[in-house]
Amino acid sequence: MPLPYLTKHTWDSKIPDTKFASRIQSNPEGCHIALIGLPDDTGVSLNNGRPGAKEGPEAFRAALASMGVAEPIDWDWPAVFDAGDVDIVPGDLHATHDRITQAVESVLELGLFPIAIGGGHDLTFPFVRAVASKHGPMTGVYFDPHLDVRETDGSGMPFRRLIETGSANALRIHGFDPMSNTRDHVQWFQSHGGRIDHTTRPSDPWPEAPTFVSLDLDVVDSAHAPGVSALNPEGWTPQTTARWAHAAGSNPNVQCFDIMELSPPHDQQNRTARFAARMFLTFLRGFTERST
């Protein structure tokens, strides 16, 4: 049965069967993970960011096609169903958000764990809203230099909307940059149960509640991730990001994961797209440990 508002992606039949992408399935039967593309950057433009993130899902899949081995030495990948890209409504942020929520709800009805690739960070709001409709109000853990709690529509609003709509009841941010956030936003965040976390390690205890995890690629230093909507001159290393992605994948309380703000027009030699694909695989590697 067709899933609402989702356009299927066709993978190149020439991908070697030794690569991870050769195992991605075109139907959900027997799968654990659903990959969903969110090709929209309307919110980025509304916040005067660098447009281009609407091309993120396509660049991500192109990078993933050449990465990862199909049969690693000491684990088996979870089965992945590529549900395709959500059909956005150009220029209409709210209509696009509604479509994303409906598309993700249809994937959840299949019993699959959703992973989204964006796209502007505002798309985390409708993505998580769908997951919260199943699990109830969630705790949010996100990796981002920006709080993204703006009152106005745009890519900087998702976590405020999640709190305001009751989809989230607690937030924890890692990678926070005090030079990139206003006093008003920090005060709003902290007064609504937000925690700016500089000390917790990936191996430390995670929230004991249904949790969503969001990776904004601009948490990574621009030397490693130039292809983002907002460059970060003093961001994380790839190794730090990978430790968090792996820990998120292995945590059974984590109910969804997204990778946002991949902006291919600003990338260099596909470095950021390849990094995003690597973090996807790193999360999946952690996911394989859940059964143990």
N, C-alpha and C positions, 0 to 999 in steps of 0.2 A: 504494500500500500504506500503511495507517495506520501512523504512527510510535508506538512504545510510550510510554504514559503522557502523551501530548500531546493537549490539547483545542484544536481549531482556533478561532482568533478570526475573527469575521466583521466586516469593515470596512464602514462606512456607505457605501452606494451613492451617497450625495449628495455625497461629497467631490469638489470641483471637479477636473477633469482637469488643471488648472494646478498642483496641489499635489503634492508629493513622494509622499504616501501613496497617491495614485491609481495609482502605479506598483508598489506592493507586491503580490506575487503570492500566490495561494492554493495553488500547487503549485510544487515545486522545479525543474521543468524549465527549464534555461537560466539558473538563478540562480547567484550567487556567494556571497551572504550568507544565513544563516539567523538570524532573530530568534526568541528563545526567552524566554518570560515565566516567572519564578520567583516565584509569588505566595504566599510563606510568610514569617512573621516569628516562628516559634516560638523561634528562637535569640535574637532580640531580647528576648523576654519572659524567657527563661532568664537573660539577663544584666541584667535589670531596666532595659532600655531602654524607650523610648516605642513601644508597639506601633502598627501601622498600615502597615508596609512591605509587608504582604501585598497591599495595594491598589495597590502601585507600578506593576506592569505595565499595569493598566487605565488609570491616570491618565497614564502615559507615552504610550500609544497615542492617548488622547484629545487630548493636547497635540500629538503628531506629526501628527495629522490636519489641523491648521491651519497647519503650518509647512513651510517649504522649497518651492522651485519645482520643478516636474517637469522643466523644461528650463533649467538654468543657462546662463549666457552662455559659459563656456569649459571645461566638462567634462560628461561624461555619468555619471550615477549608476551604481554597480554594481547589478545586479538583486538584489532582496531577496525572499526567501521567508519569510512569517510562519508559522513552524512551530507557533505557538500557545503555550499555557501548560502547564507540567507539572502533572499532577494530584498534588497533595500528599497526604500522610497526616496529617490534623490532629493535632497534639500529639506526633507521632512523628518526631523529628529524623532519626534514622538511616534509617528507611524512606523518608522524603522524599529524603534524600541519595542513596539507592540508585536511586530512580526518576529523579532528575535525571541521574545518571551514565549510566543506560541510554538515556534520551531523547537526551542529547547525543551519545552514541556512534552512535545511529541516524542522526543528522544528519551526523556526520562521514563515515559510510559513503556518503553521497550526494555527498561531495566538497565540502561547503559550509563556509564560514568561520563559526563560531558567535559570535553576540553575545547575551549574556544581560542581562535587566533584572530586578532584584530589588526587594523581597525583602531579607531579612537578609543580612549579609555572610558568615555561615557558609556560604551557598550557593555562594560562590566555590570552596570545597573540592571538592564533588562535580562542579561544572562543569569545573574545571581537571583534576581526576582523570581525567575522560573524555578530555580532549585529550591528557594525558600518556600515556594508554594507546596513543595513536597515534604521538606524537612522542618519547616517552621523557621522562626527568626534565627539567623546564623551569626556566628562570630567571624569577623573578617580579618584575615592576615594578608597584608599587601606590601610589596616591595616597590618603593617609589620615592623619589625625592620630594614629591608634592603630595599634600594632604588630599587634594581633589575634593574639597567640600565647598565649592563655590555655590552661591545661591542661584546664580543665573545658569541657563542652559549652556551646555558645551562639554568638552572633554574633561573639564575640571570639576564636574559635579557628581560623579557616580556614588561616592560614599556618603555624601550628605543625603542623597535621594534614598539610598538603602536604609539609612536610619529613619528618615522621615516617613517612609512607607511601612516601616515595621519589618522589612525583610532582613535587617541586621539589627542586633541589639548591643554589639560591642565591636570595636575596631582596634587593630594593632598594626602600626606601620613600622617598617624597617627600611633604612636607607634615607631617612628624612634629612632634608637640607634646610637649615634655618635661614639661609639666605634666599630661599625661593618660596617662602610662605609668609603671608601677612599675619600680624598680631591678631586681627579679628578671626582669621581662619583657625589659628592655633587655639584661641579661646573657645570658639564654637566646638571644635573637635574634642578638646579635653572636657568641656562641660557636658558633652553627650557620651561620655564613657570611653573616649579615645585614649589610646596609650602610645606615646612616642617611645619606641624601644631601641635603645642603643647597646644593651648589654646581653640580651638573651641570645644564646647560640642555637643553631639548628638542632643540636642533640638534646637541648633542654626540653622540659615538658611543654607540650602544646595545649591549647584550650581543650577542655573536656566537654565539648559540645559540637554539634554540626558546624563545620567550618568551611568557608570558601577561601581560596588563595588566588591572588592576582599578581602577576609579574608584569610591571611596566618596564619595558626595555630601557627606558631612560634612567633607570636606577644604575645602569652599568656605565662605567667611564666611557666617554666618547672616543677614546683611543681604541676601544674594542667594539663599540656599538655606535657608529656614526649615523646609521640609517634609522633615526628616530624622529619623532615630532619635535622634541625639545632636547637639545644636546646637553650633556652633563659633563662638565670639565673636571669634576672631582668625585666620580662615582665608584661603584663597586668593581672589584676584579671579577673575571669570569669564574674563578675558583670559588669565591664567596657565593656568587649567585647559584652555582651548581650545587653547593652543599645545601642551600635552602630548597632548591627544586627537588633534590633527592629526598630530603626529609619530608617535604610536603607529600610527595608521592607515596611514601611508606606509611604515612599516618592514616589510620582507618577512619578518623573523624573528618578528614578532608573529603568533601562531597563534590567538589568541582574545581577546576583550575583553568586559568586563562593566561595568555601571553599577548600583551597589547602594545600598540604604538610602533609596530614595525613599519617603517616608511621607506620603501625601496628607492624612490627617486633621489634620496639623500645618502644611500648606502655607497660603500666603496668595495668593489670586488665581491659583492654579496656577503661581506663579513657579518653583518648584523642578521641577515636572513639565516645564515649557517649557524650563528650562535643561537638564534631562536629555535631552530630545528634541534640543535644539541640539547637545549633545555627541555624540549618536549621529550626527547629520548631519555634524558636524565630523570625526568619525572616518572616516565614509564618504568625505568629500571627500579626506582623506589617502589612503585606500585606492585611490582612482582614480589616484594617482601611482605605484603600485607597478610598473606596466608600463613606466614610463619610468625 
